[in-house]
Amino acid sequence: MNYYELQLVARNTPGCLERILNTSRVRGFEIKHFNAKLNKKQDYFKIDLAVASNRSQQHLVMQLAKQYDIRELTPAKRKLAVVEA
């Protein structure tokens, strides 16, 4: 299983965070970390998302990029193997 990290910037719209999490789970990615910080002045979220899956990171990136709330999406350059005990 591989571990991927993404950084996103998304508009603060109703259901935005739920859509990001749901898309990740439905596409076969297990959420390992999710942190969203709201910038009230500019009305957007800065989101750090870490997921684990046997699927390609590109599969998730393409699906998230389709969402109208997403303003920026940056995959982390590194891919880490998840050690399971």
C-alpha positions as CSV (number, residue, x, y, z in Angstrom):
1,M,0.0,0.0,0.0
2,N,1.3,3.5,-0.9
3,Y,0.9,6.7,1.1
4,Y,0.2,9.9,-0.7
5,E,0.0,13.5,0.4
6,L,-1.9,16.3,-1.3
7,Q,-2.3,20.0,-0.6
8,L,-5.5,21.7,-1.8
9,V,-7.0,25.1,-1.8
10,A,-10.8,25.1,-2.0
11,R,-13.6,27.7,-1.9
12,N,-15.6,27.7,1.3
13,T,-18.9,26.4,-0.1
14,P,-21.5,24.2,1.6
15,G,-20.4,20.6,1.5
16,C,-17.0,21.3,0.1
17,L,-15.0,19.3,2.7
18,E,-17.5,16.5,2.6
19,R,-17.2,16.2,-1.2
20,I,-13.4,16.0,-0.9
21,L,-13.5,13.2,1.7
22,N,-16.3,11.3,0.0
23,T,-14.5,11.4,-3.4
24,S,-11.3,10.1,-1.8
25,R,-13.1,7.2,-0.1
26,V,-15.3,6.2,-3.0
27,R,-12.2,6.1,-5.3
28,G,-10.6,3.6,-3.0
29,F,-8.3,5.8,-0.9
30,E,-8.1,5.4,2.9
31,I,-8.0,8.8,4.7
32,K,-4.9,8.8,7.0
33,H,-4.8,12.6,7.7
34,F,-7.1,15.5,7.0
35,N,-6.5,19.1,8.1
36,A,-8.5,22.1,6.8
37,K,-7.8,25.6,7.9
38,L,-10.3,28.4,6.9
39,N,-9.0,31.7,5.8
40,K,-12.0,33.9,6.7
41,K,-10.6,37.0,5.0
42,Q,-10.4,35.4,1.6
43,D,-13.1,32.7,2.2
44,Y,-11.1,29.6,1.3
45,F,-9.8,26.4,2.9
46,K,-6.2,25.3,2.9
47,I,-6.3,21.6,3.2
48,D,-3.6,18.9,3.9
49,L,-4.8,15.4,2.9
50,A,-2.9,12.2,3.3
51,V,-4.3,8.9,1.9
52,A,-3.2,5.3,1.5
53,S,-4.1,3.0,-1.4
54,N,-2.8,0.5,-3.9
55,R,-4.2,2.8,-6.6
56,S,-2.2,5.5,-8.4
57,Q,-2.2,9.0,-6.9
58,Q,-3.1,10.3,-10.3
59,H,-6.5,8.6,-10.1
60,L,-7.4,10.7,-7.1
61,V,-5.9,13.9,-8.4
62,M,-8.0,13.7,-11.6
63,Q,-11.2,13.1,-9.7
64,L,-10.6,15.9,-7.2
65,A,-9.6,18.4,-9.9
66,K,-13.1,18.0,-11.4
67,Q,-14.7,19.5,-8.3
68,Y,-15.8,23.1,-8.8
69,D,-14.7,24.0,-5.3
70,I,-11.0,23.2,-5.9
71,R,-8.9,26.2,-6.7
72,E,-5.4,24.5,-6.4
73,L,-4.3,21.0,-6.0
74,T,-0.7,20.0,-5.5
75,P,0.4,16.4,-5.1
76,A,3.4,15.9,-2.9
77,K,6.5,14.8,-4.7
78,R,7.2,11.8,-2.5
79,K,5.4,8.5,-2.3
80,L,5.9,6.5,0.9
81,A,5.2,2.9,1.5
82,V,2.9,2.3,4.5
83,V,4.2,-0.2,7.0
84,E,1.4,-2.3,8.4
85,A,2.0,-4.0,11.7
